[in-house]
Amino acid sequence: MANHLAESLTGGLIMLKEIAEQLPLSERKIALYIIENPQEAIRSTANELGELSATSASAVIRLCKSLGLSGFQELKLRIAGDIRNTSETDFTDFISHETQQSIVQKMTNNSIRSLQETAEIMNYDALVRAAEVLKHAEKIHFYGIGASGVIAQDAHMKFVRINPFTTSSSDYHLTAMLVAQTRPKDVVIGISFSGETFEVSKVLGLAKQKGATTISLTSFGLSPISEMADINLYVSPKQEEVFRSAATSSRLAQLHVIDILFISVLTADYDTSIELLDEVRLGIQFVKQLSKK
């Protein structure tokens, strides 16, 4: 199982390209060297890569930490996966007076690519940790503003089926009141594509003060919200460059991660979850029957 996962790892080059300009100088030099020389990088040790990039082995290790990876070996595996799985399909933008056929094709290709890149940069250790804390959470609260608020509502509708103490809100003051009552066994998930939404950052900060576990769902990269959260989940950061407007493609990727997280929690305690889902289904059927009378 571990070998199969290692062989399927990808996303190293995407991570490096997106985070390079945010890195300290020594780590940036390594990132740029790897982007230009991926084959050489995967054949090198940390010491050798440090020499090739005129930095040091310790800077290589710091770079891996900045990327949220377990170490240099994982970075090399992800880059090797990128080299094996080079995709010819990239994001494409729209022009004036596109035909409907072109719009359908471009939207479909961009949507597929957004899901692929989000899967490629998935941090499986973070996913396992997030699923574990949500499985054992007493209360769960999702929070986002605007388009991210829609994602929070969707997450609420899913997780409330297996945890009745699940809430969501896009109202800052209501969320603050709810989070102010959280406890150490509760989980608060902040959703923000940019990773810079002030209100989401403040809510996660309040949750941490209360001892709750915090999870962020943002685009990949260093951001105030990802640095605030205990566990970071990411979507591809390239998507909004294409559409030039929030929520066109990021929404799909964020919903995809929420679905992955929900199924991860559900399958971790499959029998109990199925029983809860059946109870919810019966309750909905009962209400429908009453409405027909």
C-alpha positions in Angstrom: 0.0 0.0 0.0 2.8 2.4 0.9 4.7 1.7 -2.3 1.6 2.1 -4.4 0.9 5.5 -2.8 4.6 6.6 -3.3 4.3 5.7 -7.0 1.2 7.8 -7.4 2.6 11.0 -5.7 2.7 14.0 -7.9 2.4 17.8 -7.6 6.0 18.7 -6.5 6.6 21.0 -9.4 3.2 22.7 -9.0 4.0 23.4 -5.4 7.4 24.8 -6.1 6.2 27.1 -8.9 3.4 28.5 -6.8 5.3 29.0 -3.6 8.7 30.1 -5.0 8.2 33.8 -4.7 7.0 33.5 -1.1 10.1 31.7 0.1 13.2 33.0 1.9 16.2 33.5 -0.5 18.0 30.2 0.1 14.9 28.1 -0.3 13.8 30.1 -3.4 17.2 29.4 -5.1 16.6 25.6 -4.5 13.0 25.8 -5.7 14.0 27.6 -8.9 16.9 25.2 -9.5 14.5 22.2 -9.2 12.0 23.8 -11.5 14.7 24.2 -14.2 16.4 20.9 -13.5 13.9 18.4 -12.3 15.7 15.3 -13.6 18.9 16.3 -11.9 17.1 17.1 -8.6 15.5 13.7 -8.2 19.0 12.0 -8.7 20.6 14.2 -6.0 20.9 13.8 -2.3 20.0 16.8 -0.1 23.7 17.6 0.2 24.2 17.4 -3.5 21.2 19.6 -4.3 22.4 22.1 -1.8 25.7 22.3 -3.6 24.1 22.5 -7.0 21.9 25.4 -6.0 24.7 27.2 -4.0 22.8 26.7 -0.8 23.0 23.9 1.8 21.4 20.6 2.8 19.6 22.3 5.7 18.0 24.8 3.3 16.7 21.8 1.3 15.1 20.4 4.4 13.6 23.8 5.3 12.1 24.0 1.8 10.4 20.6 2.2 9.0 21.8 5.5 7.7 25.0 3.8 6.0 22.8 1.3 4.3 20.8 4.1 6.1 17.6 3.0 7.5 14.9 5.2 11.0 15.3 3.8 13.2 15.5 0.7 12.3 11.9 -0.3 8.6 12.8 -0.7 9.5 15.9 -2.7 11.6 13.8 -5.1 8.8 11.2 -5.4 6.3 14.0 -6.3 8.7 15.5 -8.9 9.3 12.1 -10.4 5.5 11.6 -10.6 5.2 14.9 -12.4 7.8 13.9 -14.9 6.0 10.6 -15.6 2.5 12.2 -15.8 3.1 15.3 -17.8 -0.4 16.5 -19.0 -0.9 18.1 -22.3 -4.1 19.7 -21.1 -3.6 23.0 -19.3 -6.0 25.7 -18.2 -7.3 27.9 -21.1 -8.8 31.3 -20.8 -11.8 32.7 -22.7 -12.0 35.3 -25.5 -14.8 37.6 -26.6 -17.7 36.0 -28.4 -16.8 32.4 -27.7 -19.1 29.8 -29.3 -21.2 27.6 -27.0 -19.3 24.6 -28.2 -16.0 26.3 -27.3 -17.3 27.3 -23.9 -18.5 23.8 -23.1 -15.1 22.3 -24.1 -13.0 24.9 -22.3 -15.1 24.7 -19.1 -14.9 20.9 -19.1 -11.2 20.9 -19.7 -10.5 23.5 -17.0 -12.7 21.7 -14.5 -11.0 18.4 -15.1 -7.6 20.1 -14.8 -8.5 21.9 -11.6 -9.5 18.5 -10.0 -6.3 16.9 -11.3 -4.0 19.6 -9.9 -5.9 19.6 -6.6 -5.4 15.8 -6.4 -1.7 16.2 -7.3 -0.9 18.5 -4.5 -2.9 16.6 -1.9 -1.0 16.2 1.4 -2.2 12.7 2.5 -0.8 13.0 6.0 -2.9 16.2 6.5 -5.9 14.4 5.0 -5.6 11.5 7.4 -5.2 13.8 10.4 -8.2 15.9 9.3 -10.4 12.8 8.8 -9.3 11.5 12.2 -10.1 14.7 14.2 -13.5 15.1 12.4 -14.3 11.4 13.1 -13.9 12.0 16.8 -15.2 15.6 17.0 -18.0 16.5 19.4 -19.0 19.5 17.4 -17.9 20.7 13.9 -18.2 24.2 12.5 -17.6 25.3 8.9 -17.0 28.9 8.1 -16.5 30.9 4.9 -17.6 34.2 3.4 -19.1 34.8 0.0 -18.4 31.9 -2.4 -16.5 30.1 0.4 -19.7 30.4 2.5 -21.5 28.2 -0.1 -18.8 25.6 0.3 -19.3 25.8 4.1 -23.0 25.2 3.6 -22.4 22.2 1.4 -20.0 20.8 3.9 -22.6 21.3 6.7 -25.3 19.5 4.7 -22.9 16.5 4.3 -21.4 16.2 7.8 -24.6 16.8 9.7 -25.8 13.4 8.4 -23.1 11.7 10.5 -22.6 14.3 13.2 -25.8 16.2 14.3 -23.7 18.8 16.1 -22.4 20.2 12.8 -23.0 23.9 11.9 -22.0 26.4 9.3 -22.5 30.2 8.9 -21.3 33.0 6.7 -22.2 35.6 9.3 -19.1 36.8 11.1 -20.8 37.7 14.4 -22.9 34.5 14.6 -19.8 32.4 13.8 -17.9 34.2 16.5 -20.6 33.4 19.1 -20.6 29.7 18.0 -16.9 29.4 18.0 -16.6 31.2 21.4 -18.4 28.1 22.8 -16.1 25.5 21.3 -14.1 23.1 23.4 -10.9 21.0 22.9 -12.8 18.1 21.3 -14.5 20.4 18.7 -13.2 21.2 15.2 -13.4 24.5 13.3 -12.8 24.5 9.5 -12.0 27.9 7.9 -12.5 28.1 4.1 -10.9 30.8 2.0 -9.5 30.4 -1.5 -7.1 33.3 -1.1 -6.1 32.2 2.4 -6.2 35.9 3.4 -9.8 36.5 4.4 -9.5 38.5 7.6 -12.7 37.2 9.2 -11.8 33.6 8.6 -8.3 34.2 10.1 -9.9 35.8 13.2 -12.4 32.9 13.7 -9.6 30.3 13.5 -7.6 32.4 16.0 -10.6 32.4 18.4 -11.0 28.6 18.0 -7.3 28.0 18.8 -7.7 30.1 22.0 -10.6 27.8 23.0 -8.5 24.7 22.4 -10.4 23.5 19.4 -8.6 21.8 16.4 -8.5 24.1 13.4 -8.4 23.1 9.7 -7.9 25.4 6.7 -9.0 24.9 3.1 -7.2 27.4 0.9 -5.3 27.6 -2.3 -1.8 26.2 -2.1 0.9 28.5 -0.7 1.9 30.4 2.5 -1.0 32.5 3.8 -2.2 33.9 7.1 -5.0 31.3 7.3 -2.8 28.3 6.5 -0.2 29.4 9.0 -2.9 29.9 11.6 -4.5 26.4 11.2 -3.4 23.1 12.8 -4.1 21.2 9.6 -3.9 22.5 6.1 -5.8 21.3 3.1 -5.3 22.9 -0.3 -6.8 23.3 -3.8 -4.8 24.2 -6.9 -3.9 27.9 -6.9 -3.8 28.3 -10.7 -7.6 28.2 -11.3 -8.5 31.8 -10.6 -5.9 33.1 -13.0 -7.9 31.7 -15.9 -11.4 33.1 -15.1 -10.3 36.3 -13.4 -13.2 36.1 -10.9 -13.6 34.3 -7.6 -15.6 31.1 -7.3 -15.7 30.0 -11.0 -13.3 27.1 -10.7 -12.1 27.2 -7.2 -15.6 26.3 -6.1 -15.5 23.0 -7.9 -12.1 22.1 -6.4 -13.1 23.1 -2.9 -16.3 21.0 -3.1 -14.1 18.1 -4.3 -11.9 18.3 -1.2 -15.0 18.5 1.0 -16.3 15.3 -0.7 -13.0 13.6 -0.2 -12.9 14.6 3.5 -16.5 13.4 4.0 -16.0 10.0 2.4 -12.7 9.7 4.4 -14.6 10.2 7.6 -17.5 8.0 6.6 -15.4 5.0 5.5 -13.2 5.2 8.7 -16.3 4.0 10.7 -18.3 2.6 7.8 -21.0 0.5 9.7 -21.8 3.3 12.2 -21.9 5.9 9.4 -24.2 3.8 7.2 -26.6 3.4 10.2 -26.6 7.2 10.7 -27.2 7.8 6.9 -30.1 5.3 6.9 -31.7 7.1 9.9 -31.4 10.4 8.1 -32.9 8.9 4.9 -35.8 7.4 6.9 -36.4 10.8 8.6 -36.5 12.6 5.2 -38.9 9.9 3.8 -41.2 10.4 6.9 -41.3 14.1 6.4 -42.2 13.7 2.7 -45.0 11.4 3.6 -46.4 13.8 6.1 -46.3 16.6 3.5 -48.5 14.5 1.1 -51.3 14.2 3.7 
